[in-house]
Amino acid sequence: MVTWRRLRLMGIVGLLLVVVLLSGCYFNIFQTARTVGAGKVAISIGSGVVSITVGQNSSLIFTPQARLTIGLSDSVDLGVQSGIMIGSSGSPGFLGAIGDIKLALLQDPKTFSIALGLGGGYSPGLLGWGVEGSVYVDSNIVFLPIYLVYRPILPLSGGTLGVMHQFAGGLHLDLSDSARILIEVDLWNGVLGGGISLDLRF
């Protein structure tokens, strides 16, 4: 027999999932201005986390993600990213899929790197189908290994067009010439989140 408490809990979880599907889950950027290099491939595996609050109830949503990047040249990357979202119920949902192209404007391994990106796809973070741009700035100074990203997002679904904003910053920590860890904090349309990613270059 289903109790009132269980029905109430199922209702809260259902409401949280609706909120998440409409606006709460998004891709972490997990990218810096560095390109992977001509003919090389990079695989990134990570997870983000975001806290969704509805009334008095809060829930952590985890967003495991994977990214594949191909170096078309030393200054141009082509990438695709996908993932899932897992709420307090434990049931996974599709986070969507986005693709992008990144162009390096400056690549100085001892000072700074700057790149621009353009992409799009389908995701709750795009509110359905949408396009996005990116501006990447890295500090490559040994004692200050930080990166900053600004991403304007234009949802194409819905009746009105309006730009949303995503800001991210974090640390890019090299483990070797072909492996690094990204630790990120980001703000997507007023929702604060963060995550960690492992990048492997081949």
Backbone bond lengths (Angstrom), bond angles and torsions (degrees), N, CA, C in turn:
res aa  C-N    CA-C-N  psi(-1)  N-CA   C-N-CA  omega(-1)  CA-C   N-CA-C  phi
1 M - - - 1.456 - - 1.531 109.32 -
2 V 1.324 115.70 133.77 1.456 121.70 -178.48 1.523 109.50 -81.37
3 T 1.309 116.52 126.84 1.457 120.62 -179.08 1.524 110.64 -88.49
4 W 1.335 115.47 161.50 1.465 121.26 178.06 1.524 110.67 -60.30
5 R 1.323 116.31 -39.39 1.467 120.80 -180.00 1.533 111.30 -62.35
6 R 1.335 116.19 -43.02 1.468 120.59 179.23 1.538 110.75 -65.98
7 L 1.328 116.92 -41.70 1.470 120.08 177.00 1.525 110.83 -61.28
8 R 1.317 116.14 -41.77 1.458 120.50 179.51 1.539 110.70 -63.93
9 L 1.332 116.17 -43.66 1.463 120.80 178.32 1.530 110.85 -62.55
10 M 1.340 116.92 -42.63 1.470 120.19 178.39 1.528 110.39 -64.21
11 G 1.318 117.37 -37.56 1.461 120.74 177.45 1.518 111.88 -64.71
12 I 1.331 117.10 -41.77 1.470 121.05 179.03 1.519 110.26 -65.19
13 V 1.335 117.25 -45.02 1.469 120.74 179.11 1.526 110.12 -62.45
14 G 1.319 116.86 -42.53 1.471 120.09 177.90 1.512 111.87 -61.13
15 L 1.337 116.52 -42.34 1.462 120.66 178.58 1.521 110.82 -64.52
16 L 1.321 116.45 -41.08 1.471 119.94 177.40 1.527 110.92 -61.72
17 L 1.320 116.88 -42.07 1.459 119.78 179.97 1.523 111.37 -64.69
18 V 1.332 117.13 -38.87 1.466 120.03 176.82 1.526 110.29 -62.57
19 V 1.330 116.80 -45.01 1.465 120.43 178.86 1.524 110.45 -61.11
20 V 1.332 116.04 -43.67 1.464 120.02 179.86 1.518 110.96 -62.47
21 L 1.318 116.71 -46.16 1.462 119.78 -178.28 1.519 112.02 -65.54
22 L 1.304 117.29 -30.94 1.460 119.77 179.86 1.514 112.77 -81.40
23 S 1.322 118.23 -36.80 1.460 116.49 -172.86 1.511 116.16 -153.64
24 G 1.308 119.55 -8.28 1.453 118.05 -165.92 1.508 117.50 -91.04
25 C 1.322 119.68 -28.13 1.455 120.53 -173.22 1.507 110.66 -106.93
26 Y 1.289 114.49 141.45 1.459 120.34 -175.59 1.519 108.50 -150.90
27 F 1.311 115.19 163.63 1.454 120.11 175.04 1.518 109.86 -75.75
28 N 1.319 116.66 135.18 1.453 119.48 164.74 1.526 106.49 -70.83
29 I 1.308 117.32 154.44 1.465 118.73 -175.84 1.522 110.48 -73.63
30 F 1.318 117.78 -46.91 1.464 122.47 177.18 1.525 112.89 45.74
31 Q 1.340 116.57 41.79 1.455 122.32 176.49 1.517 108.76 -142.98
32 T 1.313 115.46 150.41 1.458 121.24 173.55 1.525 108.07 -122.73
33 A 1.323 116.61 -176.47 1.461 121.03 -179.94 1.519 112.68 -73.39
34 R 1.319 118.08 -15.82 1.458 120.79 -177.78 1.525 111.01 -68.41
35 T 1.320 116.82 134.49 1.461 121.58 173.15 1.523 108.99 -95.15
36 V 1.346 116.47 161.84 1.467 119.44 -172.92 1.527 112.86 -84.18
37 G 1.335 117.89 -20.77 1.461 120.46 179.85 1.516 111.98 106.01
38 A 1.320 115.84 151.16 1.463 121.91 -176.29 1.522 111.15 -59.20
39 G 1.333 116.23 128.95 1.453 121.87 176.76 1.514 115.55 75.02
40 K 1.311 117.94 2.05 1.467 120.34 -179.60 1.528 110.29 -98.00
41 V 1.325 114.31 161.29 1.460 121.71 -179.38 1.523 107.90 -128.43
42 A 1.324 116.56 140.91 1.462 121.31 175.25 1.522 109.43 -125.51
43 I 1.314 115.59 140.47 1.464 122.50 174.68 1.519 107.42 -119.49
44 S 1.323 116.08 129.25 1.466 121.98 178.30 1.522 108.82 -118.59
45 I 1.320 115.93 132.72 1.461 121.82 177.55 1.522 107.18 -128.77
46 G 1.334 116.32 125.90 1.456 118.95 -178.65 1.511 111.78 -158.53
47 S 1.305 114.37 -175.12 1.452 120.10 177.30 1.515 110.09 -150.76
48 G 1.318 114.60 140.42 1.448 121.01 173.87 1.509 110.12 -107.73
49 V 1.306 115.66 169.46 1.458 121.41 176.38 1.524 107.81 -144.64
50 V 1.325 115.78 140.09 1.458 121.39 177.90 1.525 107.65 -140.50
51 S 1.322 116.05 144.42 1.461 121.27 178.89 1.520 109.21 -102.07
52 I 1.317 116.00 124.03 1.459 122.56 178.38 1.520 107.96 -107.54
53 T 1.327 117.16 129.37 1.456 121.89 179.61 1.522 109.53 -118.59
54 V 1.333 115.56 126.28 1.458 122.23 175.18 1.521 106.76 -126.06
55 G 1.333 116.38 110.80 1.463 119.83 -176.46 1.514 110.46 64.44
56 Q 1.330 116.48 -123.61 1.465 122.07 179.42 1.525 112.52 -93.27
57 N 1.338 117.32 -1.65 1.460 121.04 -173.71 1.521 111.05 -105.42
58 S 1.328 115.53 132.60 1.462 121.92 176.86 1.520 109.04 -117.91
59 S 1.318 115.01 147.89 1.454 120.23 178.75 1.518 109.08 -142.01
60 L 1.326 116.20 138.16 1.459 120.96 174.82 1.519 108.64 -89.91
61 I 1.320 116.10 131.56 1.454 122.54 176.93 1.519 107.30 -112.48
62 F 1.338 116.68 124.42 1.458 121.85 177.78 1.525 109.09 -99.53
63 T 1.327 115.59 140.87 1.459 120.49 -176.64 1.531 110.27 -128.62
64 P 1.348 118.51 78.64 1.462 120.20 173.80 1.527 110.07 -60.75
65 Q 1.329 115.92 136.64 1.458 121.12 -174.40 1.516 110.51 -139.93
66 A 1.334 115.64 153.63 1.459 121.70 174.24 1.518 108.47 -136.71
67 R 1.327 115.29 146.61 1.470 120.96 -178.31 1.524 109.08 -136.41
68 L 1.324 115.78 138.59 1.461 123.00 174.54 1.522 107.56 -117.80
69 T 1.342 116.41 126.92 1.461 121.69 -179.97 1.522 109.26 -124.95
70 I 1.333 115.50 134.89 1.458 122.44 178.22 1.520 108.37 -118.49
71 G 1.322 116.98 129.24 1.455 121.35 177.48 1.520 111.24 -82.38
72 L 1.341 117.03 106.54 1.464 120.79 178.60 1.528 110.89 -74.53
73 S 1.325 116.08 -30.98 1.467 123.32 173.77 1.520 106.32 -154.28
74 D 1.315 117.43 -176.95 1.465 119.04 178.78 1.524 112.09 -66.12
75 S 1.334 117.74 -20.55 1.465 119.92 -176.87 1.523 114.05 -119.16
76 V 1.332 118.53 4.54 1.471 120.81 -178.51 1.526 109.83 -131.52
77 D 1.332 116.36 126.21 1.465 123.64 177.04 1.516 110.14 -116.81
78 L 1.317 115.73 146.38 1.458 123.04 171.89 1.525 106.60 -119.82
79 G 1.348 117.07 127.88 1.460 119.32 -176.10 1.503 113.58 -136.72
80 V 1.336 116.02 158.09 1.457 122.98 173.87 1.526 107.71 -138.18
81 Q 1.335 115.90 140.74 1.462 121.80 -175.51 1.517 109.18 -134.99
82 S 1.339 116.60 138.72 1.450 121.37 177.61 1.521 108.94 -147.34
83 G 1.317 116.19 170.26 1.453 118.95 -179.18 1.510 112.33 -179.15
84 I 1.321 114.67 -174.36 1.454 121.98 177.83 1.523 108.89 -129.85
85 M 1.314 116.04 164.78 1.464 121.48 174.50 1.517 108.43 -124.51
86 I 1.328 114.75 136.60 1.459 120.70 -177.13 1.524 108.28 -127.17
87 G 1.322 115.48 117.21 1.458 120.86 -179.99 1.511 111.81 -95.84
88 S 1.315 116.08 -167.75 1.463 121.40 -176.69 1.523 112.59 -66.13
89 S 1.327 117.43 -20.53 1.469 119.81 177.98 1.520 111.71 -75.06
90 G 1.338 116.74 -19.12 1.458 120.89 -179.00 1.511 114.08 88.23
91 S 1.329 117.13 -8.01 1.463 120.25 -179.92 1.521 110.40 -82.31
92 P 1.339 118.37 128.55 1.456 120.05 -179.77 1.525 112.28 -79.95
93 G 1.317 115.36 150.97 1.452 122.60 174.17 1.513 108.84 -132.05
94 F 1.318 117.44 158.06 1.457 122.80 -177.32 1.527 109.91 -76.01
95 L 1.328 116.95 125.96 1.460 121.93 178.83 1.516 111.85 -83.61
96 G 1.332 117.03 -14.09 1.455 121.10 179.28 1.518 111.25 107.13
97 A 1.327 115.29 -171.03 1.461 121.99 178.29 1.518 108.50 -147.14
98 I 1.317 116.16 133.36 1.457 121.04 177.66 1.523 108.78 -131.83
99 G 1.316 114.97 148.80 1.451 121.63 175.19 1.513 109.41 -123.37
100 D 1.334 117.04 154.15 1.454 119.30 179.70 1.520 111.21 -155.48
101 I 1.312 114.50 162.25 1.451 122.38 173.76 1.527 107.51 -124.31
102 K 1.322 116.01 137.36 1.466 121.38 -176.99 1.519 109.84 -123.51
103 L 1.329 115.59 133.86 1.462 122.72 -179.95 1.525 109.13 -117.98
104 A 1.331 116.25 120.36 1.469 120.71 178.75 1.521 109.36 -81.02
105 L 1.332 116.46 127.53 1.463 121.70 176.73 1.521 111.13 -94.64
106 L 1.330 116.20 -32.61 1.464 122.13 -179.95 1.520 107.73 -146.18
107 Q 1.335 116.36 129.27 1.463 121.45 177.75 1.525 108.57 -132.18
108 D 1.313 115.96 90.57 1.461 120.28 177.30 1.524 108.04 -116.39
109 P 1.332 118.12 106.78 1.467 120.46 -174.64 1.516 114.49 -65.59
110 K 1.344 118.31 -9.71 1.461 119.93 -179.59 1.527 113.40 -105.82
111 T 1.347 117.22 -12.44 1.467 118.84 -179.43 1.532 111.41 -128.13
112 F 1.338 116.69 -87.51 1.458 120.64 -174.17 1.522 110.98 -134.69
113 S 1.329 114.76 156.21 1.461 122.36 171.72 1.522 107.99 -129.44
114 I 1.329 115.69 143.12 1.463 122.09 179.23 1.526 107.86 -135.21
115 A 1.327 116.75 137.49 1.459 121.03 178.59 1.527 109.60 -147.15
116 L 1.326 114.96 158.75 1.466 122.85 175.34 1.513 108.64 -120.48
117 G 1.326 117.37 148.54 1.458 121.04 178.94 1.512 111.79 -136.74
118 L 1.324 115.12 157.90 1.460 122.30 176.11 1.519 107.35 -144.89
119 G 1.332 116.81 132.60 1.452 119.59 -178.29 1.505 112.27 -160.50
120 G 1.311 114.47 -170.81 1.452 120.00 179.04 1.510 110.78 173.77
121 G 1.319 115.19 179.00 1.449 121.14 -179.45 1.505 111.02 157.07
122 Y 1.334 115.82 -147.36 1.458 122.01 -178.41 1.517 109.22 -125.24
123 S 1.336 116.65 129.55 1.458 121.03 179.51 1.525 109.49 -169.04
124 P 1.356 117.54 151.67 1.466 118.78 171.07 1.531 111.70 -57.24
125 G 1.350 117.11 -31.73 1.465 120.64 178.12 1.512 113.69 -67.76
126 L 1.335 116.60 -20.71 1.468 122.05 173.78 1.525 111.04 -96.77
127 L 1.332 116.27 2.32 1.470 123.60 -174.77 1.518 110.80 58.72
128 G 1.320 116.31 39.15 1.471 122.56 -175.84 1.518 108.48 112.64
129 W 1.328 116.44 -133.11 1.458 121.15 176.00 1.512 109.68 -80.69
130 G 1.330 116.45 144.32 1.459 119.12 179.16 1.513 112.36 -171.56
131 V 1.323 114.59 173.29 1.466 121.64 176.82 1.524 108.30 -125.45
132 E 1.331 115.70 159.31 1.457 120.16 -178.68 1.522 109.94 -150.48
133 G 1.306 115.27 150.45 1.453 122.13 172.41 1.519 108.47 -110.64
134 S 1.324 117.27 171.02 1.466 120.88 178.49 1.515 110.30 -150.81
135 V 1.331 115.10 142.48 1.456 122.46 170.91 1.527 106.49 -124.55
136 Y 1.336 116.59 122.15 1.465 122.47 -176.26 1.535 109.55 -114.34
137 V 1.324 116.74 134.28 1.461 121.90 175.04 1.530 107.46 -134.41
138 D 1.338 116.14 124.34 1.466 121.96 178.79 1.519 109.90 -115.19
139 S 1.313 115.53 142.84 1.459 121.05 164.15 1.524 106.68 -98.69
140 N 1.334 116.30 121.87 1.459 121.24 178.85 1.522 112.04 -101.74
141 I 1.325 116.45 12.25 1.458 121.02 177.04 1.530 107.87 -69.41
142 V 1.310 116.42 133.12 1.466 121.73 -170.70 1.525 112.79 -54.06
143 F 1.325 118.44 -43.39 1.463 120.76 -176.47 1.529 112.57 -88.01
144 L 1.348 118.30 2.22 1.465 121.79 -179.29 1.537 109.88 -139.38
145 P 1.346 118.41 64.84 1.466 121.20 -175.02 1.538 112.50 -83.96
146 I 1.323 116.54 66.78 1.465 120.75 -177.18 1.528 110.69 -108.58
147 Y 1.331 114.91 159.85 1.464 121.06 172.48 1.518 109.40 -137.81
148 L 1.326 115.40 150.49 1.457 123.22 178.47 1.523 108.62 -131.24
149 V 1.327 116.71 142.36 1.454 121.38 -179.86 1.521 109.03 -138.79
150 Y 1.335 115.39 138.09 1.470 120.72 169.68 1.520 107.19 -120.96
151 R 1.325 115.86 131.57 1.460 120.67 -178.23 1.534 109.95 -130.95
152 P 1.346 118.54 107.34 1.468 120.35 169.80 1.532 109.21 -79.87
153 I 1.311 116.19 135.96 1.470 122.43 -174.77 1.519 108.91 -122.29
154 L 1.334 116.45 130.52 1.461 121.68 179.23 1.525 109.12 -118.15
155 P 1.343 118.16 100.96 1.468 120.38 175.95 1.526 109.76 -67.33
156 L 1.326 116.24 138.43 1.464 121.09 178.91 1.517 112.01 -102.78
157 S 1.330 117.43 -9.27 1.460 121.21 177.06 1.526 109.01 -89.17
158 G 1.309 116.34 154.17 1.463 119.90 177.88 1.517 111.93 97.95
159 G 1.325 114.15 173.54 1.460 119.73 -173.97 1.507 115.39 -82.35
160 T 1.333 118.30 -26.94 1.455 120.07 -177.11 1.520 110.32 -123.53
161 L 1.320 115.20 147.84 1.457 120.73 177.62 1.521 109.16 -95.39
162 G 1.299 116.90 136.90 1.456 122.03 177.35 1.506 109.76 -160.04
163 V 1.319 117.23 141.29 1.454 121.81 -176.90 1.529 109.66 -85.63
164 M 1.333 115.76 131.73 1.458 122.13 171.04 1.526 107.25 -103.47
165 H 1.326 116.50 166.45 1.464 119.79 -175.00 1.526 110.36 -131.41
166 Q 1.331 114.97 141.80 1.458 121.64 173.44 1.522 108.16 -130.91
167 F 1.317 115.32 128.23 1.463 122.55 177.52 1.523 107.45 -118.48
168 A 1.321 116.46 141.45 1.464 119.74 178.17 1.514 109.49 -143.03
169 G 1.305 114.97 150.76 1.450 121.32 174.51 1.507 108.57 -151.50
170 G 1.319 115.49 153.29 1.444 117.63 -179.82 1.507 113.20 -178.43
171 L 1.312 113.96 -166.82 1.460 122.61 -179.87 1.519 109.23 -111.02
172 H 1.345 116.51 136.87 1.468 120.59 169.94 1.521 106.81 -111.94
173 L 1.320 115.26 110.85 1.463 122.53 -172.54 1.519 109.63 -110.43
174 D 1.337 116.82 110.48 1.458 121.81 -179.16 1.518 110.50 -74.74
175 L 1.340 115.88 127.88 1.451 122.39 173.72 1.528 110.51 -93.76
176 S 1.348 115.12 -31.61 1.460 122.67 177.53 1.526 106.73 -161.96
177 D 1.343 116.93 -171.94 1.465 119.84 177.10 1.524 112.25 -66.64
178 S 1.326 117.61 -21.25 1.459 120.63 -174.89 1.531 114.00 -120.46
179 A 1.314 118.19 5.25 1.470 120.42 -178.81 1.521 109.98 -140.67
180 R 1.330 115.60 140.70 1.460 120.78 176.51 1.519 109.48 -153.02
181 I 1.313 114.67 162.27 1.463 122.14 176.48 1.524 108.25 -115.58
182 L 1.330 115.94 136.23 1.462 121.91 173.51 1.526 108.03 -111.40
183 I 1.327 116.00 126.54 1.468 122.45 174.72 1.521 106.44 -114.52
184 E 1.331 116.58 120.70 1.464 120.53 -167.11 1.523 112.83 -129.07
185 V 1.318 115.02 143.49 1.466 123.23 167.47 1.510 106.03 -121.75
186 D 1.335 117.06 133.31 1.457 118.36 -178.94 1.523 111.84 -139.47
187 L 1.316 113.43 160.54 1.463 122.13 179.46 1.517 107.01 -128.79
188 W 1.333 115.54 112.79 1.462 121.44 -178.94 1.524 108.66 -113.59
189 N 1.329 116.25 111.58 1.463 121.20 175.47 1.537 111.99 49.81
190 G 1.338 116.32 38.49 1.460 121.59 178.74 1.513 115.11 90.63
191 V 1.343 118.75 -4.67 1.459 122.60 -179.92 1.530 108.33 -100.23
192 L 1.334 116.29 123.50 1.458 121.63 -178.38 1.516 110.43 -90.51
193 G 1.316 115.66 135.41 1.460 121.27 178.20 1.504 111.31 -149.35
194 G 1.299 116.02 -175.18 1.451 120.50 178.10 1.504 110.08 -167.56
195 G 1.320 115.48 176.85 1.457 118.76 -179.85 1.510 112.57 -179.84
196 I 1.322 114.48 -178.40 1.460 121.44 -179.93 1.525 108.10 -142.91
197 S 1.348 114.88 144.42 1.459 120.20 -176.84 1.531 109.67 -140.32
198 L 1.327 115.79 146.70 1.452 122.96 172.49 1.518 108.55 -109.47
199 D 1.344 117.48 123.36 1.462 123.86 178.82 1.514 109.54 -106.17
200 L 1.330 116.63 130.63 1.461 122.85 176.93 1.524 108.47 -124.86
201 R 1.339 116.48 126.57 1.453 122.40 -179.03 1.517 110.48 -108.64
202 F 1.340 117.24 135.72 1.458 122.18 -178.69 1.526 110.20 -121.66
